[in-house]
Amino acid sequence: MSTSTIKIIPLGGVRENGKNLYAVEVQDEIFILDCGLKYPENDLLGIDIVIPDFSYLLDNKEKIAGVFLTHGHADAIGALPYLLEKIEVPVFGTELTIELAKINVNGYPGAKKFKDFHVIDEFTEIDFEFATASFFRTTHTIPDSVGISLKTSEGHIVYTGDFKFDHSAIPMYHTDFARLAEIGKEGVLALLSDSTNAENPAQVASEREIAEEVYDTVRYSDGRIIVASVASNIQRVQQVLDAAYKSERKVVLTGEDLEKIIRTAIKLEKIKLPSDDLIIETKAMKNYRDDELVILETGRMGEPLKSLQRMANDRSRGISIKEGDLVYMTTTPSTAMETAVAKTEDLVYRAGGTVKTISDNFRVSGHANPNDLKLMLNLMKPKYFVPIQGEYRMLAAHADLAHELGLSYKDIYITGRGDILEYSNGRMHMAGSTEADNVMIDGLGVGDIGNIVLRDRRILSEDGVFIAVTTINRKQQKIVARPQITSRGFVYVKESKDLMKESADIVEDIIIENLKNNDFEWGKLKQDIREQLSRYLFEQTKRRPVILPVIMETSQRKK
């Protein structure tokens, strides 16, 4: 009977889009597979990014063998600085992935001194005490993407990372099918596979088709073209550069993130510049006609939408959208971002521009469709299957695909964040869970914003704030200054004078009543004001603003 113990613990990336982090524990060694972030959805007001909860890793930091990265997108490397601030462990990745990770880490004060990076390739094998880590080339929208295999005494644990199969891909983006087949023959204990497109049977366009579409758009447009892209989508950036060169246009890069990423990719020869003078500075734009320019826009942290909105509202420091501009969106947004995309398009049209999206004519994605997912399963032939990277319906659709290929549902595990999947004594089973909440980043604050703060922000955004300010003399048991009522985001004060007067009367009555009590308490006074004002305001308006009573105390000086 086998005695090896293996644990698979998703700390992010399951039942959600992005934030990939999977801990694989083999005996007394923990291998961290990716360390990504996700961008906030509409209900996370004011939040910049969301990262995984590192509590389990911090509690077991002496066991960590290293962090193994599959590619250079934010959903795989974005949370790395926040982990390395707390734990110093070696980081492994391909050449481009490591360079992008360094940019990410060096930009965060808490981790900028970290230097323990190690470059690997598809031929690298790293022997640890209980497992051997190796890598295989995959096709994604960024070069140097790999999957990861951990060879244990019980078989391989395989993590695909983001992938798709594109047989017409250029050599830099080829998948190593021979290596996949070899791993499958050696025996795969568990496969952790990308589920992003598992529920969508539509054929994903090849990158050659997309390149032609980008070129046609650039060639046949009359004015300026503002291309909105994710900064780390290196393949799309290359297609835009090629199309601009062929159309005799110059390219302007906006955003510090974009420039760093592109300069790094050019230095490593992952992007090939068709000509040395193709890219120009923003200040040089005045020397060219509108039909000679392509502006490549990514915005802060590589996401273009907010930056486009500033350009449309004429609030961007560099470039504003004007009459005749074409905004060309070259990435397909997630479902959670559709509202933001629609808002952005509306602002562009108001500013006089037009919008075209690459998904108008093609299904564009860097992730595998159902046929690709079946091929991966057939190549790997796993004993157990763990669908990852996607919301629950995507994981469930991927589980159904695996079942179609003959895998029993009892050997397929749809996990939640923090679930502990354990293999011991020759079988896989659920073995409890660990803490794995969302950790929200707001400015310089890491994890200091919780549900209570978000609830308050939501209330403020929906019903506003209602402030009652007054001054009392407790010794004389009287009100020195009648309550002054201020409202923000609740009602228009000039048209609600009766409401304000009645509210002031209510506050005054409550204060007088509390001052007469021998057991006067500040907390009780404020709570009474909140409760009675809230009841009155809801009766009058059916709204529940945040109520802030401000009570100041004064006393007469002795002469």
Phi, psi and omega in degrees: 000135181293142178245356180294140177245125179232133177239139174241119187232103174285117177262000177183170174087359176241138184062028178197164176259120180094189177061041183288126172201117182233123177261123175248119183252115179249111187054248182252024179236135178249127177251120181267118181258107183067159181206078190253173176240174168224157179272145188291148173275177191299333185277352179266076188294126176082354183280134180279306180214166177236132180238166179289164174274122183266011187305314182297319181291322178294322179290338183236031189297333180290346180268347190288123178276328180164173175253130183242119187257140181269327182195178191261019177277160184298329181288355178244331184236354190296331182266000184304316181302323183288329175286315184290340173295329185259329183225128176262104178226153181295147180241130183242138177187170178289172188304306181294318180301316180294319179296319178291323177296322179297317177302315181297313184289318182293339179277358181245118187306325184289346184231004190295342179276354182291134184228000190276064179258145181226125180272130178237171170218189185290351180260357184283136169231130182240118181272124172249180186296320186244359181202160174243125180267130175222174191221154177221142184289140177230167177258125175213190183272010178223139179294168177064027175279139179222159165260167185236136175237131174250108182274118180244176178293344181259357183127179182279140164259115187248129176242117187284335193064191176287131180204161166210167175252117179231101187288347178259010181296148177290158187310324182298339184247013184293145170273141178270084182296325181299318180292322177300314180296322180297315179298319179299321179292327180288339177108117182253118178287313182215138177247125173253110191233142179305126183246009191306320182251019187297332184265359185247108183282353183298141180289131177280134180295147176286158180293335175294318177296319180295319179301319178294320179296317179298316181297316180298319180296314181292318185293322188261011177266143186270323185257205176292149175241122176255108183269119178263121183214160171281132187303322185273004174278078188299322181297319179292320177300317178299318180296322179293316179299316180297316182294320179296317180297314181294332181266008178059044175246157173261154183246131176251128178263131176241138179102130182297321180301313183298314182299316180298315183294314182292318178299320178295315181296323178293317180300322181271005179062031173270340169239134179250118178282121179299331176208152184292334183259019182291318183267129180238163177284156179302320182293343180274356182301328184296345181274359184232151173289160179302322183281009176248012187234141167234125179254118181265113189244127176236331180079181183294137179059021173086353181264124191275344193298309182297323179294321177297321179297320177295320178297320180290329180271006180061038178246004179278141182291331185258301191230138175241148178285136183226174180306131176095350179286145171251122173264117185250107181272114188255011174233149180270119183286154174289164180303322182296340184260003186299321179296317179296322179295315180298319178297318181295315179301317180299317180295322179297314180295323178297327181279357178102358180269177173235163184234137170228137177246145183295337181278000176299322186249341185225155166271114186249128179196151173262013185241154187291140172275174183305322179295320177297320181295321177295320179297317178300316179297319179293324178290321184278323184047058185287151173286322177230149184232132179235099176291137182224180175058076177157164176288170191303318183297329178289317178298319180294320178296321178293322176299320178296322178298317179295322179294322177302329182273006174106000179279131180290144179300332180290346177256010178244130185238111172269106187264162170250168178302129177089351176297141178252111178263119187240135173250116178208150181052037172082011179214156179261140178203161175282132185233047177092200182207167177229166182295130181206058180282169169287137173249121187260135180255121179231103185065235178269356182277130179244109175077008180269000176255118181242192184297326182293315179296317179296322178297316179298318178297321180294317179297315178300321182287335184264312188243355175081193183230146182231117188244130177243118183243130178210162179238136182233160170242105188290325181296319181271359178052050179216162177269123181280318180230126181303144181306131175257127184255129177234140180228140174227121177073016181247295176220161176279114191302316185297333180261006183230041184297322180295319179297317180294319181294316180295322178296318178297321178297318180298315180297317180299315180298318181296317181296314181300318180297318181289325180294332181285342181282137178292331181263050181301133177225132179299317182299317180293321179300310182294322179294320178299317179297315180300312185295311184288323176294318180300317180296316181294313183295324178291321177299323185276328189234347187060029176237156180233082178288164171286125183255124181241100174279128177243109184247121178251148183245139175228158177217149181284136177284146175286136180275000000 
